[in-house]
Amino acid sequence: MGISPEAPLVTQVKEVIKDKWDIFFLTILIISMGQLSLGLIFPLLPWISDSFDINQRVVEWVIIGYLLGYGPSQLIYGPLSYIYGRRLTLFVGLFISILGLVIIFLFSNEFYCLVIGRFIQGVGSGCESVISRSILHDSYKNKFFLTAVTGLSIISAFIPIFSPIVGGLVNHNFGWVAVFNVLLIYIILGYLVLVFYLPETLKTSRDKISFIPIVLYYRDLLTDRYFISYAIMGWINWALVIFCGALSPFIFERQFGLSSEAYAYWTIIPAVAFLLSSFLCFIFRKSYGTHHIVFIAPFIQFVVGLLFFLYPSNLFIITCGFIGIAVAQAFIYPCSQSLLLVPYSNKFGTVSALSGCGQMISAALFILFFIYAGFDHILSLAILIILTALIGLILAIIGKYSQAYAMLNTTD
């Protein structure tokens, strides 16, 4: 790549896409399969609840089951991809994901089969995040890798915010089962595209991998102040967005009386806000530094929490609040992911797998705990947002003054 790493970030992004556009867009295809499996489902939850005559706590297992399968499986796919290659490991995972959707297709009239199918789908989808980032790591070097993975992180955070538009419209016109059918068709078509066009990017495979050093490295990471600060920052903010995605259909369709179609159109608003804020994030990172951007999100979230407390029944204010949540996520998620990966580039796969596992499990536990604790309305959501803001601010301070940050700051 002939461009200097000191060039403007937007120029770097253009060069990243231009240099290996096929690899970059294939990783987008890979990551979209897992993220669509979350975002498309959010608008369906009230309808699934009514269809099976179950309450909100039970129907959330459609999301929780997927996350519990998705998270831990990432710890397995990372090491396996170094032995069997990126392609084979990815195709095995996607096949498992398709198997889970086939179970849902065949037994959609049984709720327990729906949850089992979602769990199996999650186990398969765990390959997508790890393998897509590993492919970028194989293909891009130095700061260009950081630019590529930041772009991929923005897209992976954007899809669950944008995809409820599609899910809500399909649900409104064809019913909630049709959304899973659309998802199945999409993943099968994506699978075929990858079979024909995805090259093997791992240059040298390994005969075997000892899992004991990997487990010990996981332990070391979980005691590393720098890793913990930026990892948990990403986890709790991701968990908040997923929780809001799982809760918002019930808020807007049942508390404010929006139809499924109207809710689908409403989701365009925070999706556009996220997209525009992502571009601002790219600009601000070059001017002020990635480590400073992560301090913006907690203040936005704190304001949103106050608005929810003061105006819990005002649809316009609540919409502005969800815009604020999207903007905060656009700033904090790609930046926290970039800061997390830079100091551990020699152990990228392991760090990415552990980070992804924690991200999904934390989101599942977030939903499980707070939904069962009765946090199912705007006022309780305000408490969670303010709590997330305070924790995020503390973690940003800890990360900034950690030893790894000091080393990163002197080398950049």
N, C-alpha and C positions, 0 to 999 in steps of 0.2 A: 504494500500500500504506500503510495508516494506522498501522501499528505502528512504534514507535521502534526504531532500530538498537541502542539500549542495552538493549532488553528481553532476558530470558533466551533463550539460544540455542534451547532446546526450543520456546519460544513463536514464535521467528522461523521455525523449521522448519515449524511448524503453519501459520503465515501464508503461507509460501512455497507450500506444497502447496494451501492453501485458495484463494489468490489466482489461481493459474494451474495448477490441478491437471491439466488436460488436457495442457498443454505438458510439465509435469514428468514425468507418467507415460508420455507418448509418448517422451520422451528415455530413460526407463528401458527401454522396449521396444527402442529403437534400440541402446542400449549392450549389452543382454542378448544380442543376436544374435551379436556378436563374442565376448563373454566365454563364452557357452555353447559356442561353437566350440572353445574351449580346454578348459574344465572337463569337458565331457561325454566328451572323448576320453581323458583320463588313465587311467581304469580299463581301457581297451581295449588299451593298449599290449602287455601280456604276451600277450593273446589274438591280436593281430595278428602278433606275433612268432612264435607257434606256428603260426598259420595259413599264413604264408609261409615258415616255417622259416628265419628270419633272427635275428641276435643283437640285443641291446639297443641297441647303437650305431647300427645301421641303422634300426631301427624308430622311433628318436627323430626321424627326419626327417619323420615325420607331424606332429610339433609344430614342428620347426625350419622346415620349408617354409612352414607357415602364418604363423609369426612373421616370416619374411623377406619375405613378400608384404605382410603387414599393416603393418609398420613404415614402409618408405620411401614407400608409397603415400599416407600421411597428409600428406606434404609437398606433394602434388599436389592433394588434395581441398580443402584449406583455401583456397588462392587461387582454385580453380575455383568454389567456393561463393559467392565475392564477385562473380563475373561472371554465372554462370548461376542463382544462387539456391540456397538450402539444399535445397529439395525435389528439383529436377531432379538436382543433384549426388548427393544421397543415393540416389535411385532408380536412377541409373546404376550406382553402386557396389554396391547390393544386387543388381542384376541380374547383375553380374559374379560376385558371391558365390554366387548361385544356380547360375550356369553351372558353377562349380567343383564344387559338390555334385552336379550332374547328371552330370558326368564320373565322379565317384566312384560314383554310382548305377549307371551303365551299365558301368563297367569295374572293379568292385570286386575282381575276381579277379586283377588285375595290380597289383603293389606300386608300380611306377613311375607308373602312372596315378593311384594313390591319392595319391602325393606331389605330382604335377603338379596334380591337382584341389585339393589342400589349398593349394598356392601360389596358384592362381587365386582360390580362395575368400578367401585372406588379402588379395590385391590389392583385391578388392571390399570386404572388411570394413574396410579402412583408413578408409573414409568415416565409419563409425559413431561412433567416438570423437570425431573432429574436428567432425562436423556436430552431434552431440548437444550438445556443449559450446558450440558457436557459437549454437545455438538458444537455450540458456539465457542466453547473453550478450546476445542480441537481446531477450529477454523480461524479464530481471530487471536491476535496476540496483543499484549501490553494494554495500553489505554483504549485501543480499538475494541478489545474484548469487553472492557468496562462499558464503553458506549453501546455496544450491541446488547449486552445483558441488561443494561438499564432500559433500553428501548423495549426489550422483551418483557421486562418487569412491568413497565407501564401498560403494555398491551394485556398482560395477564391480570392486572388489576382492573383494567377498563372493561373487559369482557363480562364479568359478573354484574357490572353496573349497567351495561348496555343491553345485554341479552334478555332481561325481563320484558323488553319491548316486544321481541319476537315471540317469547313464551306466552305473554298475555294475549297477543293477537291470535296465535294459533289456538290457544285454549278457548278464546271467545267464539271462534268460528267453527272449530272442529272437536272441542273437548280436550280434557287434560291427557287422556291416553295418547292422543295424536302427537303431543309434544315429545313423548318418549319415542314414538315411531320416527318422528323427524330426526331426533338425536341419533337413533340407531342408523338411519340411512346416511346421515352426515359422517358418522365415524367409519362406516363401511366404505364410503366413497373416499374419505381421507386415507384409509388404510391402503386402498388400491393405488392412490396417487403416490404414497410413500414407497410402496413396493417398487414402482417403476422409476421413481425419480430421486429417492434419497440415497446418496452414496454412503459408504462406510467411512466415517471421518477419523476413527481411531487408527492411528498408523501402526502401533505395536500393541498387540494384545498380550495378556499374561496367561501362563498355564494354570495358575491357581492364585488365590488370595487368602491370606490368613486373616480370619475375622477377629482374632484376639487383639492385634494392634489397632484395628479399626474401632473396636469397642473401647479400648483404652484411650484412643484419640477423642472419641465421643465424650468420654469422661473428662478429659482435659479441657475440651471446649466448654463443657457445662460448668466448669469452674473458672473459666477465663472471663474476667470482668468486661473486657471489650466485646467479646462475642455475646455474652449474656445481655449486655445493654442494648445493642442494636438488633439482636435476634428477637428478644422479648418485645422491643419496640415495634418491630414489624408484625410479630404474632398478635399482640393485643389490638393493634389498629386493623389488621386483617380480620380478626375475630369480631371486632365492632362492626365492620362493614357487612360481613356475612350475617351477623345477628340482625342488623338493620334490614338486610335483604329478606331474611326469613320472617321478620316481624311486620315490615311495612305493608304487605298485602292485607293482613288482618286489620291494621290501623286504617288504611285508606278505603278498603272495600267494606269493612264492617262498622268502623267508628265514624267514617266520613261518608259512607254510602256510595263510593265510586264503583262502577261496573268493572269487570275484568278488562274490557276494551279501554275504558277511560284510564284505568290504572296503568295499562301498557303505554298509553300516550304520555301519561304523567312521568314515567320513568325516563323519557327522553330528556327531561330538564336536568336532573343530576348527571346524566350521561354526558351531555354537551358540556356542562360545567367541568366535569372531570377531564374531558378531552382538552379544553382550552387551558385549564390549569396545568396540564402536563407539559404543554408547550412553554408556559411561563416557567415551569420548574427547570426545563432545559436551559432557558436563558439565565435564570437566577443562579443556577449552579456554576456557570462559568464566571459570573460577576462576583458572587459572594462566597462560593465554596460549598460543596455538598454538605459538609458537617454543620454549616450554619442554617441550611434550609430546614433541617429536621426540627428546629426550634419554632418554626412558624406554625406548624400543625396544631400543637397543644393549645395555643392561644385562640385559633379558630374554633377548635372543639369546645373550649371553655365558653366562648360567646354563644355557640349553638346550644349548649346545655342550659345557659341562662334564659335564652329565648324560649326553649321548651318548657321551662319552669313557669315563666311569666305568661305565656300564651299557648296553653296546651290544647285549646280547641279552635285555634285560628288556622285554617287550611293554608292561607298564604304564608304565615310565619313558619308553619311546620315545613312547608315546601322550601322556604329559604334555609331552614335548618338542615334539611337533607342535601341541599346544594353545598352548604358549608362542610358537611361530612365528606362529600365527594371531593371537594377542593383540598381538604386536609389530607385525604388519602392520596391524592395526586402528588402532593408534596412529599409526604413522609415515606410511602412505600418504596418507590424506586430508589430514593436516596438512602434509606436504611439498608436496602438490599445491596447497593453498591458499596457502602461503607463496610458492610459485613463481609463481603467477599474479597476485597482488595488485599488485606494482610495475609490471607490464607490461600493465595493463588496456587501454591504448590499442592494444596490439599482440597482443591475446589470441589471435586465430586462429593467428598465426605461432608464438607461444610454445607454444601447445597442440599444434600439429602437430609442432614440433621435439621437444618433450618426449615425445609419444606415439611418434614414430619411434625415438628413443633408447631408450625403454622396451622396445619389442618387439625391436629389434635386439640390445640388451644381453642380453635373456632368451634369444634364439636362440644368441648367442655363448657365453653362460654354459653352456647345455646342451651345445653342440657341443664346447667346449673340455674341460669337466670330465668329461663322459661318455667322450670319447675318451682322456682322461688316466687313466681307471680309477677315477674317483670314483663308485662305484656301490654303496657300502655305508654303514652308519651312522657308522663312524669317520671316513671321508672327508667325510661330510656335516657332522660336528662341526667339522672344520677350516674348511669353507666358512662355517658359521654364525658362528664366532668371528671369522673374517676380515671378514665382512660387518659384524659388530658394531663392530669397531675402525674400519673405514672410515667407517661411519655416524656414529660419535661424532666423528671428526675433521671430517667434512663439516658436522655440526651446529654445531661450534665455529666453523668458517670462515664459515658462513652467518650466524651470530649477530653476528659482529663485522665483517661486510662493510658497505660504505657504504649499500647499498640497505636492509639491515636497520635501520640507524640511522635512515634516513628513515621507514621503515615504523613504527618504534617511537614516533617523535615525533608521527606523524599519527594513530595509533590511540588 
